[in-house]
Amino acid sequence: MKVPVSYSFRNLWTRRLTTVLTAAGMSLVVFVFAAILMLAEGLQKTLVETGSWDNVVLIRKGSQSEVQSGIERLQASILETQPEVAVGEGGRRVFAKEVVVLISLPKRDTDKPSNVTIRGIGGQSLAMRPQVRLTEGRLPRPGSAEILAGQGVARRFAGAGIGETLRFGMRDWTVVGVFDAGSTGFSSEIWGDADQLMQTFRRQAYSSLIVKLSDPSAFEAFKARVESDPRLTVEAKRETRFYADQSEVMTKFLRILGMSLTIIFSLGAVIGAMITMYAAVANRTAEIGTLRALGFQRRSILGAFLMESLLLGLIGGAAGLFCASFLQLFTISTLNFQTFSELAFSFTLSAEIVWQALLFSIVMGFVGGVLPALRASRMKIVDALRTT
């Protein structure tokens, strides 16, 4: 004979207070677990979505980021003439020469300084980034000290709003427009004319070159030729791969930190579940003896108590996941370890995180309930009935 599943539900309902308290402890652990995964997922998604599959980023060999890179003007001219480069309207090559510099700006709310990425763009830069759209103001005039601010920068940093003025590189720069780049890293940047920024920061070389391929499948041939050319000292990456690599260090750090905290918290939740289940076994000794006397087998008793513990874990996991889902409403900023600039991103809940969090909660329930369930199933009928 098998103990019906409804038996486990009824016992949890009968012990509502202990059920709620135990499930609350588990939900807290699942909340932390899901929050860390959502944080890492949000960071990775923000940087990956910054790139486009058919764009290629060229940086100097050995450079880990655009800030560390330098590509000479002659090299840029050679790369612009490669046959794989797409040709746009008016016969112009879809090719952008960009310069990236870090500056420090004070935040609006705390007045504390933080690094912000300044990107010098060319005439094709906006066309190669369809996810970027102007929301306020206008585009900067070429050759002028006018700049565009990403929404994240305009909102968080003093002087970065439309019509305001920023001073860096011993010049005053006027913010004439604000752009929305969606959930990408560009929203945390300031854009201006590349030639003007190179003069201001006394740069003789570009930081990176962005190439749109006429045929995305020709990437490997393009990469092999430019990387083997002795005149060029560049490395080619698909833009999506380039920005994914930018998130690797920070994502790994967040996951390790999250796993460490989760393991510590989960030990307390498992012990709480174990105490709850041991108390349930102790209080229902006579009930267990009666079930055994009625013909229910040991494995049925084991399954019934284990089911209660698994249900506790599942309830706690669902509650923790539900609370964690509201974190998607918040946007936070952190330091990107690769570029040392501030990056704004949101918590992101994915289907993978949902099943991982629920599986983790069920595992906690199993670990916390398996020993009490074994004790209940091993009780002798005569000893159990003596307590009545």
C-alpha positions as CSV (number, residue, x, y, z in Angstrom):
1,M,0.0,0.0,0.0
2,K,1.1,3.5,-0.8
3,V,0.5,6.6,1.3
4,P,-1.4,9.2,-0.8
5,V,0.2,12.5,-1.6
6,S,-2.7,14.3,0.0
7,Y,-1.5,12.9,3.3
8,S,1.7,15.0,3.0
9,F,-0.3,18.1,2.0
10,R,-2.6,17.7,5.0
11,N,0.2,17.4,7.5
12,L,1.9,20.5,6.1
13,W,-1.4,22.4,6.5
14,T,-1.9,21.1,10.0
15,R,1.5,22.4,11.0
16,R,1.0,25.8,9.2
17,L,3.3,27.8,11.5
18,T,6.3,25.6,11.3
19,T,5.7,25.1,7.6
20,V,5.7,28.8,6.9
21,L,8.8,29.4,9.1
22,T,10.8,26.6,7.5
23,A,9.7,27.6,4.0
24,A,10.6,31.2,4.7
25,G,14.2,30.2,5.6
26,M,14.5,28.3,2.4
27,S,12.9,31.1,0.3
28,L,15.6,33.5,1.7
29,V,18.3,31.2,0.5
30,V,16.7,30.8,-2.9
31,F,16.2,34.5,-3.1
32,V,19.9,35.1,-2.6
33,F,20.8,32.3,-5.0
34,A,18.5,33.6,-7.8
35,A,19.5,37.3,-7.2
36,I,23.2,36.5,-7.8
37,L,22.4,34.5,-10.9
38,M,20.2,37.3,-12.2
39,L,22.9,39.8,-11.5
40,A,25.5,37.8,-13.5
41,E,22.9,37.2,-16.2
42,G,22.0,40.9,-16.4
43,L,25.7,41.9,-16.7
44,Q,26.4,39.3,-19.4
45,K,23.3,40.1,-21.3
46,T,24.0,43.8,-21.3
47,L,27.5,43.4,-22.7
48,V,26.6,40.6,-25.2
49,E,23.7,42.6,-26.6
50,T,26.0,45.6,-27.1
51,G,27.5,43.8,-30.1
52,S,26.1,42.8,-33.5
53,W,26.8,39.5,-35.2
54,D,27.8,40.9,-38.5
55,N,30.1,43.5,-37.0
56,V,33.8,42.8,-36.4
57,V,35.9,44.6,-33.7
58,L,39.6,45.1,-34.5
59,I,42.0,45.9,-31.6
60,R,45.7,45.6,-31.1
61,K,47.0,42.1,-30.4
62,G,47.4,41.4,-26.7
63,S,44.9,44.1,-25.7
64,Q,42.1,43.0,-23.3
65,S,39.9,46.1,-24.0
66,E,39.6,49.1,-26.2
67,V,41.2,51.3,-23.6
68,Q,44.4,49.4,-23.8
69,S,44.4,49.2,-27.6
70,G,46.1,51.4,-30.3
71,I,45.8,51.1,-34.1
72,E,47.8,53.4,-36.2
73,R,46.1,55.5,-39.0
74,L,48.1,53.7,-41.8
75,Q,46.9,50.3,-40.4
76,A,43.3,51.7,-40.3
77,S,43.6,52.7,-44.0
78,I,44.8,49.3,-45.0
79,L,42.0,47.5,-43.1
80,E,39.3,49.8,-44.6
81,T,40.2,48.5,-48.1
82,Q,39.7,44.8,-47.3
83,P,37.3,43.1,-49.7
84,E,35.0,41.8,-47.0
85,V,34.1,45.2,-45.8
86,A,30.5,46.1,-46.7
87,V,29.8,49.1,-48.9
88,G,26.9,51.4,-47.9
89,E,25.1,54.3,-49.5
90,G,27.1,56.5,-51.8
91,G,29.8,53.8,-52.1
92,R,31.2,54.5,-48.6
93,R,32.7,51.7,-46.7
94,V,30.8,50.7,-43.6
95,F,33.8,51.1,-41.3
96,A,34.2,53.1,-38.1
97,K,37.4,54.4,-36.5
98,E,36.8,55.0,-32.8
99,V,38.8,56.1,-29.9
100,V,37.9,55.2,-26.3
101,V,39.1,57.1,-23.2
102,L,38.2,57.0,-19.5
103,I,37.4,60.2,-17.6
104,S,36.1,60.7,-14.0
105,L,32.8,62.5,-13.4
106,P,30.9,63.2,-10.2
107,K,27.6,61.5,-9.6
108,R,24.5,63.6,-9.2
109,D,23.3,62.1,-5.9
110,T,26.5,61.5,-4.0
111,D,29.0,63.9,-5.8
112,K,31.5,61.0,-5.7
113,P,33.6,60.5,-8.8
114,S,33.4,57.4,-11.0
115,N,34.9,56.4,-14.3
116,V,32.9,57.0,-17.5
117,T,33.7,55.8,-21.0
118,I,34.1,58.5,-23.6
119,R,33.8,57.1,-27.2
120,G,35.0,59.1,-30.2
121,I,32.8,57.9,-33.1
122,G,33.0,58.3,-36.9
123,G,30.4,59.0,-39.5
124,Q,29.4,55.3,-39.8
125,S,29.3,54.5,-36.1
126,L,25.6,55.2,-35.5
127,A,24.6,53.3,-38.7
128,M,26.4,50.2,-37.5
129,R,24.5,50.3,-34.2
130,P,20.8,50.1,-35.0
131,Q,19.9,49.6,-31.3
132,V,21.0,53.2,-30.6
133,R,18.4,55.9,-31.1
134,L,18.3,59.5,-30.2
135,T,15.6,60.3,-27.6
136,E,16.3,64.0,-26.9
137,G,18.1,66.8,-28.7
138,R,20.1,66.4,-31.9
139,L,23.3,64.8,-33.2
140,P,26.6,66.6,-32.6
141,R,28.0,68.6,-35.5
142,P,31.3,67.1,-36.9
143,G,34.4,68.9,-35.8
144,S,32.6,70.6,-32.8
145,A,32.9,70.3,-29.0
146,E,29.4,68.7,-28.8
147,I,28.7,65.3,-27.4
148,L,25.9,62.7,-26.9
149,A,25.2,61.1,-23.5
150,G,23.7,57.7,-23.0
151,Q,20.6,57.7,-20.9
152,G,22.3,55.9,-18.0
153,V,25.1,58.6,-17.9
154,A,22.7,61.5,-18.3
155,R,20.6,60.3,-15.4
156,R,23.4,59.4,-13.0
157,F,26.2,62.0,-13.6
158,A,26.3,65.7,-12.9
159,G,26.6,67.8,-16.1
160,A,25.7,65.0,-18.4
161,G,22.1,66.0,-19.0
162,I,20.9,67.6,-22.2
163,G,22.0,71.3,-22.5
164,E,24.5,70.9,-19.7
165,T,28.3,71.3,-20.0
166,L,31.1,68.9,-19.1
167,R,34.7,69.9,-18.8
168,F,37.4,67.3,-19.6
169,G,40.6,67.4,-21.6
170,M,40.9,71.1,-20.8
171,R,37.9,71.9,-22.9
172,D,34.2,72.5,-22.3
173,W,31.8,70.0,-24.1
174,T,28.1,70.7,-24.5
175,V,25.6,67.8,-24.3
176,V,23.4,68.4,-27.3
177,G,21.6,65.0,-27.3
178,V,20.7,62.0,-25.2
179,F,20.5,58.5,-26.7
180,D,18.9,55.2,-25.7
181,A,20.8,52.1,-26.4
182,G,18.4,49.7,-24.8
183,S,19.9,47.2,-22.3
184,T,23.4,47.5,-23.7
185,G,26.7,48.9,-22.4
186,F,26.5,51.9,-24.8
187,S,23.9,53.5,-22.4
188,S,26.8,54.0,-20.0
189,E,28.9,55.9,-22.5
190,I,29.4,59.5,-23.8
191,W,29.9,59.9,-27.5
192,G,31.6,62.6,-29.5
193,D,33.6,63.3,-32.7
194,A,36.6,61.0,-32.9
195,D,39.0,63.5,-34.4
196,Q,38.1,66.2,-31.8
197,L,38.6,63.7,-29.0
198,M,41.9,62.5,-30.4
199,Q,43.2,66.1,-30.5
200,T,41.9,66.8,-27.0
201,F,43.6,63.7,-25.5
202,R,46.6,63.9,-27.7
203,R,46.0,60.5,-29.2
204,Q,47.9,59.5,-32.4
205,A,46.2,56.1,-32.8
206,Y,42.6,54.8,-32.8
207,S,41.4,52.5,-30.0
208,S,39.4,50.2,-32.2
209,L,38.0,49.8,-35.6
210,I,34.5,48.5,-36.3
211,V,33.9,46.7,-39.5
212,K,30.6,45.6,-41.0
213,L,31.1,42.5,-43.2
214,S,29.2,42.3,-46.5
215,D,28.9,38.5,-45.8
216,P,29.0,37.5,-42.1
217,S,30.1,34.0,-43.1
218,A,33.3,35.4,-44.4
219,F,34.5,36.3,-41.0
220,E,37.0,33.4,-40.6
221,A,38.7,34.3,-44.0
222,F,38.8,38.0,-43.0
223,K,40.2,37.2,-39.6
224,A,42.9,34.8,-40.9
225,R,44.2,37.4,-43.5
226,V,44.3,40.5,-41.3
227,E,45.9,38.7,-38.3
228,S,48.6,37.1,-40.5
229,D,49.5,40.4,-42.4
230,P,52.9,41.5,-41.1
231,R,51.9,45.2,-41.6
232,L,49.0,44.8,-39.1
233,T,49.2,44.1,-35.4
234,V,45.5,43.6,-34.9
235,E,43.2,40.9,-33.6
236,A,39.7,40.4,-35.1
237,K,36.7,39.3,-33.1
238,R,33.0,39.3,-33.8
239,E,31.4,42.2,-31.9
240,T,29.2,39.8,-29.9
241,R,32.2,37.7,-28.9
242,F,34.3,40.8,-28.0
243,Y,31.7,42.1,-25.5
244,A,31.0,38.7,-24.1
245,D,34.7,38.5,-23.2
246,Q,34.4,41.9,-21.5
247,S,31.9,40.4,-19.1
248,E,33.8,37.1,-18.4
249,V,35.8,38.3,-15.4
250,M,33.0,40.1,-13.6
251,T,30.5,37.4,-14.3
252,K,32.8,34.7,-12.9
253,F,33.5,36.8,-9.8
254,L,29.8,37.3,-9.2
255,R,29.0,33.6,-9.6
256,I,31.8,32.5,-7.2
257,L,30.7,35.1,-4.7
258,G,27.1,34.0,-5.1
259,M,27.8,30.3,-4.7
260,S,29.9,31.0,-1.6
261,L,27.1,33.0,0.1
262,T,24.4,30.5,-1.0
263,I,26.3,27.5,0.4
264,I,26.7,29.3,3.8
265,F,23.0,30.3,3.9
266,S,21.8,26.9,2.6
267,L,23.4,25.0,5.4
268,G,21.2,27.0,7.9
269,A,18.1,26.3,5.8
270,V,18.8,22.6,5.5
271,I,19.4,22.3,9.2
272,G,16.1,24.2,9.8
273,A,14.3,21.8,7.5
274,M,15.9,18.8,9.2
275,I,14.8,20.0,12.7
276,T,11.3,20.6,11.4
277,M,11.0,17.1,9.9
278,Y,12.6,15.4,13.0
279,A,10.0,17.2,15.2
280,A,7.3,16.0,12.8
281,V,8.5,12.4,13.2
282,A,8.7,12.7,17.0
283,N,5.1,14.1,17.2
284,R,3.6,11.5,14.9
285,T,5.2,8.3,16.3
286,A,1.9,6.8,17.1
287,E,0.5,7.8,13.7
288,I,3.5,6.1,12.0
289,G,2.9,2.9,14.0
290,T,-0.8,3.0,13.0
291,L,0.1,3.3,9.3
292,R,2.5,0.4,9.6
293,A,-0.1,-1.7,11.4
294,L,-2.6,-1.0,8.6
295,G,-0.2,-2.5,6.1
296,F,1.7,0.5,4.7
297,Q,5.2,-0.6,3.9
298,R,8.4,1.1,5.1
299,R,9.2,2.6,1.7
300,S,5.7,4.2,1.7
301,I,6.4,5.9,5.0
302,L,9.8,7.0,3.7
303,G,8.2,8.4,0.6
304,A,5.5,10.2,2.5
305,F,7.9,12.1,4.8
306,L,10.3,12.7,2.1
307,M,7.5,14.2,0.0
308,E,6.7,16.6,2.8
309,S,10.3,17.8,2.9
310,L,10.4,18.2,-0.9
311,L,7.1,20.2,-0.8
312,L,8.6,22.4,1.8
313,G,11.6,23.0,-0.4
314,L,9.4,23.6,-3.5
315,I,7.2,26.1,-1.6
316,G,10.2,28.0,-0.3
317,G,11.8,28.0,-3.7
318,A,8.7,29.3,-5.4
319,A,8.3,32.1,-2.8
320,G,12.0,33.1,-3.1
321,L,11.9,33.1,-6.9
322,F,8.7,35.2,-6.8
323,C,10.3,37.8,-4.6
324,A,13.5,37.8,-6.7
325,S,11.6,38.4,-9.9
326,F,10.8,41.9,-8.7
327,L,14.5,42.8,-8.8
328,Q,14.1,43.1,-12.6
329,L,12.5,46.5,-11.9
330,F,15.8,47.9,-10.6
331,T,18.9,49.1,-12.4
332,I,22.2,49.1,-10.7
333,S,25.7,50.2,-11.7
334,T,29.1,48.6,-11.0
335,L,32.7,48.8,-12.1
336,N,33.6,46.7,-15.1
337,F,36.8,44.9,-14.2
338,Q,37.9,44.8,-17.9
339,T,37.5,48.5,-18.7
340,F,37.5,50.1,-15.2
341,S,34.5,52.2,-16.2
342,E,31.0,52.2,-14.6
343,L,28.4,50.0,-16.2
344,A,24.7,50.2,-15.6
345,F,22.6,47.0,-16.0
346,S,19.4,45.4,-14.7
347,F,18.8,42.0,-13.0
348,T,17.6,39.5,-15.6
349,L,15.5,36.5,-14.9
350,S,15.8,33.7,-17.5
351,A,14.2,30.3,-17.8
352,E,17.5,28.7,-16.9
353,I,17.7,30.6,-13.6
354,V,14.1,29.6,-12.8
355,W,14.7,25.8,-13.1
356,Q,18.1,26.1,-11.4
357,A,16.5,27.9,-8.4
358,L,13.6,25.5,-8.1
359,L,16.0,22.5,-8.4
360,F,18.2,23.9,-5.8
361,S,15.3,24.4,-3.4
362,I,14.1,20.8,-4.0
363,V,17.7,19.5,-3.3
364,M,17.7,21.5,0.0
365,G,14.3,19.9,0.9
366,F,15.6,16.4,0.0
367,V,18.9,16.8,2.1
368,G,16.9,18.3,5.0
369,G,14.3,15.5,5.0
370,V,16.1,12.3,4.0
371,L,17.4,11.5,7.5
372,P,14.1,12.1,9.4
373,A,12.3,10.2,6.7
374,L,14.6,7.2,7.1
375,R,14.1,7.3,10.9
376,A,10.3,7.3,10.4
377,S,10.4,4.4,8.0
378,R,12.7,2.3,10.3
379,M,10.4,2.5,13.4
380,K,9.1,-0.8,14.6
381,I,5.3,-1.2,14.8
382,V,5.3,-2.3,18.5
383,D,7.6,0.5,19.7
384,A,5.6,3.2,17.8
385,L,2.3,2.0,19.1
386,R,3.5,2.0,22.7
387,T,3.4,5.8,22.7
388,T,-0.4,5.9,22.4
